[in-house]
Structures are given as C-alpha cells and as structure tokens.
Amino acid sequence: MNALYLALANLRFHWARTLILVVAAALVMAVPVLTRALLAQGEASLTARAEATPLLLGTRGSRLDLVMAGAYFTDDLPEPTTMATSEAIWDGGLGIPVPLHTAFTADGNRIVGTTLDYFDLRDLAPVEGRPFALLGEAVLGAAVAARLDASIGDTVLSDPENLFDLDGAYPLEMTIAGILGPTGTPDDDAIFVDIKTAWVIQGIGHGHDDIIAEGEDMAAAAARVVQFARITEDNIDSFHFHGAPAGYPVTAVMVAPYDARSATILRGRYLDAEGPVQAVVPADVIDALVARLLRIASLIDAVTVVVGVAAGLALGLALFLSWRLRAPEMRTAFALGAGRGTIARLALAEVALVLVGAALLALPLVIALQSQAPTIASRLIALGS
Amino acid sequence: MIAVRDLRFAYSGGFSLDVPVLDIDGGERVAVIGPSGSGKTTLLNLVSGIKVPEAGSVSLDGQDISILPDRSRRRVRAATIGFVFQEFALVDYLTAEGNVLYPYRIGAGLRLDQAARNRARDLLSRFGLGEKMQRRPAQLSQGERQRVAIARALVTRPKVILADEATGNLDPANKAAALDLLFDQAAETGAALLCVTHDHELLPRFDRVIDFADLRTPA
C-alpha cells in the first residue's frame, strides 16, 4: 500500500513523463489487438461478400480485379465487358444476369449502375423512399447517406472524369429516390442507379434541346445545342442512346445461376483461355486472397512481437533512467531503514501503475475501434487498391 | 544509549577507523568534529547499522546491532534512530507532511497510524510550517526544508538522533534555529544527539566534543 502511495505520488508529480509512458504502453498494447481485429473482420467481410456473390463475368484478365470491382466496388477497374455478355446469360436461360457499371463516382462515392435484380439478389430494400424507377434517380447506401446528410428528393452530382476532355463524361445531377439500411457490406458505400443512368454519365446517352426541323428531308441543328445536366420530367423524353445496346460497356456481370447444374455449365462456357470473357467464382479468388492475408498476418504478428519487445525495452530504459535520477532518494530510504525489497516493490508498483494506466487507456480504445471494425474493414476493402 | 567498544572499520585506501570506547547517554548532546575524510560520517553509518564494523561492537539501548542480520538492523535503525542529512534529502514529489511521514512509507516496520500523522502535523506546526504542510520541497526556503528534515528525524520519537552537517547549508540565523529545534526535541524526548559538524562556533552549545583528527590511523 505504501509502495503504491509513493509510486502514485511520484508518477503524479512527473505527470508529463508518466503521460508519455502510459500512452506509449497503451499503443503497444492496443495496436496488435486492433490489427488482429481488423484483419479478422476484413477476412470475415471479404469472405461473406464473396460467398454472397455466386459468379462474376468480365473481360479476361486479373481475376482479383474483376472480383474486387464487381463485388466490392473498389477503385481498380478491369477492362469493361459489354452488355452482350449479360444478354448471353438471358438467352442461355441458366441464370439471372445483373450488369454492373462501376466506373464513376459522386462526391467520391462509387456509383453502381445496375438493374433492380441487384436489390433482389442482395436482398436489399430501401428503408426510406423507393428503388430507382426513372432515368437519373439514385438509391444511396446507408453510409453514403449519412456522410452526405442526404434525404429523399435531394440530389447528388457525379464527379467529372476529365475537365478538358470534351468527349468525356460530364457531371449528372441525380435525384435521390431511396436510401438503403446499413448492411455492413460495400453496398453501404455505394450509390445505386439504373445502368442506363451510368451510360448517360458516360456520354453514351444524353438529352438535349430540340433540333429545329426545316422540312421533310432535312434538319438543321441550332448553333448551340444544350445538353441537360439533370434528368427531369420535362426533359426525360429527350434522352436517347447512340449505338447498339449490346456494345454498351459494363464493368462486370453478376450471375445468379438457377441451380448448381446451371452454374457448372456457365463456368464451363467461359473456360476457353482465348475467349474474351471469363467467369470467376468470387469465393475461390477470395479464399486464395485470405490465405495470403493469413500469411501476412503471421508476419505482422512477428513484427508486432519485435516492436513490442523494442517498446518494452525502451519503456524499461526510461524507467531505469528515472530510477538512476532517484538514487539520492533511494539512499535516503535505505538510511532510514528501507531494504532492497522495499525499493524493488517501489519499482514494481510504478511499472504496475503505468501498465494499469495504459490498459485503462487502451481498453476503451480497443472496444470503440472493435465495435467499428466492420465499418472500418468495409471501408478499407472498398478503398481496395 | 550508544555504547561503542573496540570499533574497527577498514577503508579500501589502507586506512582504518578505530574507536576504542564511546558512550553517549540519553539526552546527551555530542558534537563530532574533524577534517574531511577523518571518518565522521563513517562513525554515524556504523552507529546506525548502515555499515558493519570489522571488529568491535555498537550497542543501541543495550542491543548490539553489529551482530544483527541486515533486516533486523534496518528495523532497529528505523525504530531507534532519527537521521538529519546535510543536503536535507527531502523527496521532491512529496509534500512537507509526506516527507515527514516518509519513514513510515518505506516498509521499515513502522506502522503509519493516526497518531503518527498527528505527530507529523504537530511537529510541522511547532516548527512554523503549519500553513505549508502541503507544499513540496521546491516551494520551501532552505531553512524551511531543514525544519522539515528535522521533523522527519523526530517523528518516530527516536532514542538516538544522528545529524550529519545538519546546519552546513544554512545561514547563521537558520543555523541557530535548527540547532535549537534539535536540542529542544532531544531534551524533550531524552534522545542522545550525535552531531557531525564543521562549524566550531556551535561547539560551545554541545555537552561534549569528540575530535576525530586522531582516530583515523594507518591500518
């Protein structure tokens, strides 16, 4: 009790040094725990999402890029495939294709152009408003809605792709029709629009002022044709698309096969290494990725041990040096009747108090961040690359 | 109270301290003088049991402490002896009151109870520090620090008070005041006072003076 009293008095008197020691020790305690928690949550989130995504089709290339872009909406995009891939699935009658166009963002949030089948396959339903029904309508994921403090009827503006590219994508103002509830998946961080809206953003479809008709056989455009930056009831009829729909780009096509047999047949159809399209089972890709993550986790563990030992030695050195400075006090204590045991108890009491303080600081930090681990992991996965 | 017989302590430099006989009674005030290195502080360390003699004995209140094991010597030291150090040796992170109660905090077998707390406060009040009990050493003057150090030496009601250059860092006024406190308290409790000093002006106030000039001899 007396050792604790003296240790506490000394630590309080040298509060700045104590604070540094406590914070350093707290970080040494918390960081490995948080790293493990985030890794575990990241693995769980990755795996769950992959298992909920039966099959992805896309342009042949990196399987990981296709899965990350198609299932997790990350920034690294594979070469786009075309709507012909999706239509081929319809025609084959082996499953439901869901085209995904993830090339654009709004306020930094991924815009996912898709069809209403996506909501059915992911079991998503707006908690406010309704799914998109018209061109130019958007449904926000829960996290996006919270970040933008958006509500039904507000608008979001797609981010310009290239300011100086006259043929490029121009910002489109989209009306918020619905807001999804939180799911703890990348859907929370996405803005869902009809895939045609994504094509409008891309410039494949557009609406503009009427072209002046000057007779049966000829037409003359006005000198300045204004393209609409927002789709409204008044101008929606002027929107149209150029080119063959089968050639319109999509990032990936998610497929929900009707049964295991259909899935096997579908995978077989895209086995040809020379073919332009590949079929990927996300769970297989993510399993391989998680196996790598586990190896990295082992490395992190080893590094953590080394860093922990180094930090422990540094803390020990700091305490040792402080004890060197207290040598006169120890001589006094010894002269007054203290023994080596007393001095050892004093040292242990100080170390114990620092560690208890560090634990008290680290514990709420760990609890708070662990409760946010799904969100953080989801965000990290969404950042992806 | 203090009885030293045939005491011998060898230094590493080839000299030794020899004290054939030294008796100090309770209430007696004895000054120890001598040049630097003559063994004055060593004598205090031997009398208090911090050092163990090569030969001879040191008895406190009839008990030969030179044959006791370390733990017992420490307990006797804590219970019997009050120390006043030259540099005051106050603990910087404790208040004046905390410093006075320090001997009870260091696990030397003394029990910190309400009576000890009252005694500490009473001593500080009598020494003019009643309003400054919660101040730390850095917030006190030299004279005040020395009074705290004397209060710490007296709080355990020691039978022996050992003072090593206790007034060496004080101005004349504080020097006289500190000595007054020590003498008054020693007289009040009947404690033997053994005081190492270089200050010859103070010697007339002691009952006896021991000159160490001749005690350190070649081994």
Interface residues (C-beta under 8 A of the other chain):
Chain A: N2 A3 Y5 L6 A9 N10 R12 F13 H14 P328 E329 R331 T332 A333 F334 A335 L336 G337 A338 G339 G341 T342 R345
Chain B: S48 I50 D70 R71 R74 R75 R77 A78 A79 F83 F85 E87 A89 V91 D92 Y93 L94 G98 Y102 P103 Y104 R105 I106 G107 A108 G109 L110 L112 R136
